[in-house]
Amino acid sequence: MKNFELRIAKKSDGLSYGHSESSVSHFLKMAKQKFILTEDSINGTKLNDKIRDEELHEFSIIHRESFIDELIGWISEVSRDKELMKQDLKELMSWTDEYILTSNSTNHYIGIYSSDYEETCAELLELNKTL
């Protein structure tokens, strides 16, 4: 695969802004994205608190960077599962999503690049309609 760079030159101050292939593909993915996660909503539809509180669905929305901070704290406190937590930390730090979905029972995470992202978002919205 060819590595390319998109450059936007600003002649007045001589600056140019480069965007790597990965940031351009991320932008294109975001533009095509069917579901947008925010703190407690999908596409602006607030999810009923029961879904998270009563674990009515396997996944909940979390703020990725805040969770990374928590994970760092847990890693320093635990003696077992430390390597697994470090792997999760590395994975989550490589993602660009502001909000992600996290499993309530395992260390499985879903972001916009995950194959089950759209299906899981749709399930949560359908469940929300029933409450």
VENHUPE-V49766 format. One record per residue. N is the residue number from 1. RES is the residue in one small letter. PSI is psi in whole degrees, 0 to 359 (none if undefined). OMEGA is omega in whole degrees, -180 to 180 (none if undefined). Layout:
n->N res->RES psi->PSI omega->OMEGA
n->N res->RES psi->PSI omega->OMEGA
//
This chain:
n->1 res->m psi->136 omega->179
n->2 res->k psi->137 omega->174
n->3 res->n psi->128 omega->-179
n->4 res->f psi->165 omega->180
n->5 res->e psi->132 omega->178
n->6 res->l psi->125 omega->-179
n->7 res->r psi->136 omega->175
n->8 res->i psi->113 omega->-177
n->9 res->a psi->137 omega->176
n->10 res->k psi->102 omega->-172
n->11 res->k psi->327 omega->-174
n->12 res->s psi->325 omega->-180
n->13 res->d psi->4 omega->176
n->14 res->g psi->9 omega->-179
n->15 res->l psi->150 omega->171
n->16 res->s psi->144 omega->-176
n->17 res->y psi->119 omega->-178
n->18 res->g psi->145 omega->176
n->19 res->h psi->125 omega->-180
n->20 res->s psi->168 omega->179
n->21 res->e psi->321 omega->-178
n->22 res->s psi->322 omega->180
n->23 res->s psi->327 omega->176
n->24 res->v psi->316 omega->179
n->25 res->s psi->325 omega->176
n->26 res->h psi->315 omega->178
n->27 res->f psi->315 omega->-180
n->28 res->l psi->321 omega->178
n->29 res->k psi->316 omega->-180
n->30 res->m psi->322 omega->-179
n->31 res->a psi->327 omega->-179
n->32 res->k psi->351 omega->-173
n->33 res->q psi->130 omega->-179
n->34 res->k psi->328 omega->-177
n->35 res->f psi->134 omega->178
n->36 res->i psi->124 omega->178
n->37 res->l psi->139 omega->168
n->38 res->t psi->188 omega->-171
n->39 res->e psi->312 omega->-178
n->40 res->d psi->26 omega->-174
n->41 res->s psi->157 omega->170
n->42 res->i psi->122 omega->-178
n->43 res->n psi->36 omega->178
n->44 res->g psi->355 omega->177
n->45 res->t psi->114 omega->-180
n->46 res->k psi->129 omega->177
n->47 res->l psi->138 omega->178
n->48 res->n psi->134 omega->-179
n->49 res->d psi->334 omega->180
n->50 res->k psi->327 omega->-178
n->51 res->i psi->316 omega->178
n->52 res->r psi->308 omega->-173
n->53 res->d psi->320 omega->-178
n->54 res->e psi->8 omega->-180
n->55 res->e psi->53 omega->180
n->56 res->l psi->345 omega->175
n->57 res->h psi->154 omega->-178
n->58 res->e psi->333 omega->-173
n->59 res->f psi->150 omega->176
n->60 res->s psi->157 omega->178
n->61 res->i psi->134 omega->175
n->62 res->i psi->157 omega->174
n->63 res->h psi->119 omega->-172
n->64 res->r psi->311 omega->-176
n->65 res->e psi->323 omega->177
n->66 res->s psi->320 omega->178
n->67 res->f psi->322 omega->177
n->68 res->i psi->317 omega->178
n->69 res->d psi->317 omega->178
n->70 res->e psi->316 omega->-179
n->71 res->l psi->319 omega->177
n->72 res->i psi->317 omega->178
n->73 res->g psi->317 omega->180
n->74 res->w psi->319 omega->-179
n->75 res->i psi->321 omega->-179
n->76 res->s psi->341 omega->-176
n->77 res->e psi->336 omega->-173
n->78 res->v psi->158 omega->175
n->79 res->s psi->335 omega->178
n->80 res->r psi->159 omega->-178
n->81 res->d psi->13 omega->-178
n->82 res->k psi->318 omega->-179
n->83 res->e psi->320 omega->177
n->84 res->l psi->318 omega->178
n->85 res->m psi->322 omega->178
n->86 res->k psi->321 omega->177
n->87 res->q psi->316 omega->177
n->88 res->d psi->317 omega->-180
n->89 res->l psi->313 omega->179
n->90 res->k psi->315 omega->-180
n->91 res->e psi->310 omega->-177
n->92 res->l psi->329 omega->178
n->93 res->m psi->338 omega->179
n->94 res->s psi->347 omega->-180
n->95 res->w psi->159 omega->180
n->96 res->t psi->354 omega->-179
n->97 res->d psi->141 omega->173
n->98 res->e psi->316 omega->178
n->99 res->y psi->144 omega->179
n->100 res->i psi->173 omega->174
n->101 res->l psi->137 omega->179
n->102 res->t psi->143 omega->178
n->103 res->s psi->143 omega->177
n->104 res->n psi->346 omega->-174
n->105 res->s psi->348 omega->180
n->106 res->t psi->186 omega->177
n->107 res->n psi->41 omega->178
n->108 res->h psi->132 omega->-179
n->109 res->y psi->148 omega->179
n->110 res->i psi->126 omega->176
n->111 res->g psi->183 omega->-175
n->112 res->i psi->338 omega->179
n->113 res->y psi->355 omega->-179
n->114 res->s psi->143 omega->-177
n->115 res->s psi->334 omega->-178
n->116 res->d psi->13 omega->-178
n->117 res->y psi->304 omega->-176
n->118 res->e psi->318 omega->180
n->119 res->e psi->316 omega->-179
n->120 res->t psi->318 omega->177
n->121 res->c psi->316 omega->180
n->122 res->a psi->319 omega->178
n->123 res->e psi->315 omega->180
n->124 res->l psi->318 omega->179
n->125 res->l psi->320 omega->178
n->126 res->e psi->314 omega->178
n->127 res->l psi->318 omega->-179
n->128 res->n psi->324 omega->179
n->129 res->k psi->332 omega->-177
n->130 res->t psi->350 omega->-176
n->131 res->l psi->none omega->none
//
